[in-house]
Amino acid sequence: MEALFLAKEVAFLNGLGTRLKEIRHQKALTQEELAHIAGFTRSYYTEVENGKRNISILNLYKLAHALEVSLVEIVDIDLELNCTNYDLKKG
């Protein structure tokens, strides 16, 4: 059970990163440009986009503002699809 919960957490962070990347590309921004607008370092933002960092809600708000989208648009991910595609052996 715990492994499944952790897999869902990883799947969520990966899905969130993928969603951020999609929106960033739609806005024609580089990681460095978006990080600067949001007030982050490029390395911090890269870790978020790669699903390696558990981002705070305040930092998600900053990203939404920088991308000129709602928080809902950022977190609109299919968790079940991401969890299905996540290999439990990797976690």
C-alpha positions in Angstrom: 0.0 0.0 0.0 2.8 2.4 0.9 4.6 1.7 -2.4 1.4 2.5 -4.3 1.0 5.8 -2.4 4.6 6.8 -3.1 4.1 5.8 -6.8 1.1 8.1 -6.9 3.1 10.9 -5.4 5.9 10.4 -7.9 3.3 10.2 -10.7 1.7 13.4 -9.6 5.1 15.3 -9.5 6.0 13.9 -12.9 2.6 14.9 -14.3 2.9 18.3 -12.8 6.3 18.8 -14.4 5.0 17.6 -17.8 2.0 20.0 -17.5 4.3 22.9 -16.7 6.5 22.1 -19.6 3.5 22.0 -22.0 2.3 25.4 -20.8 5.8 26.9 -20.9 6.2 25.7 -24.5 2.8 27.2 -25.4 4.1 30.5 -24.1 7.3 30.1 -26.0 9.5 30.5 -22.9 12.7 28.8 -22.0 13.2 27.3 -18.5 15.6 30.2 -17.7 13.1 32.9 -18.8 10.2 31.4 -16.8 12.4 30.9 -13.8 13.5 34.5 -13.9 9.9 35.8 -14.3 8.7 33.6 -11.4 11.7 34.6 -9.2 13.4 31.2 -9.1 16.7 29.9 -10.1 16.8 27.9 -13.4 18.1 24.8 -11.5 15.2 25.0 -9.1 12.6 25.3 -11.9 14.3 22.5 -13.8 13.9 20.2 -10.8 10.2 21.1 -10.6 9.7 20.5 -14.3 11.5 17.1 -14.1 9.4 16.0 -11.2 12.3 16.0 -8.8 11.1 18.6 -6.4 7.9 18.9 -4.3 6.9 22.4 -5.0 4.9 24.5 -2.5 1.5 26.0 -3.3 3.0 29.5 -3.0 5.6 28.7 -5.7 2.9 27.1 -7.9 1.0 30.4 -7.5 4.1 32.3 -8.6 4.4 30.0 -11.7 0.7 30.4 -12.5 1.1 34.2 -12.4 4.3 34.1 -14.5 2.6 31.9 -17.1 -0.6 34.0 -16.9 -2.7 30.9 -16.2 -4.8 29.7 -13.3 -3.6 27.2 -10.7 -6.3 24.9 -11.9 -4.9 24.9 -15.4 -1.5 23.9 -14.0 -2.7 21.0 -11.8 -5.1 19.7 -14.5 -3.3 16.4 -14.9 -4.6 12.8 -15.2 -3.1 11.2 -12.1 -4.4 7.7 -12.9 -2.8 7.8 -16.3 0.5 9.0 -14.9 0.4 6.3 -12.1 -0.4 3.6 -14.7 2.6 4.7 -16.7 4.9 4.8 -13.7 7.0 1.6 -13.2 6.9 0.7 -9.5 10.3 -0.9 -9.8 11.8 2.6 -10.5 10.5 4.0 -7.3 
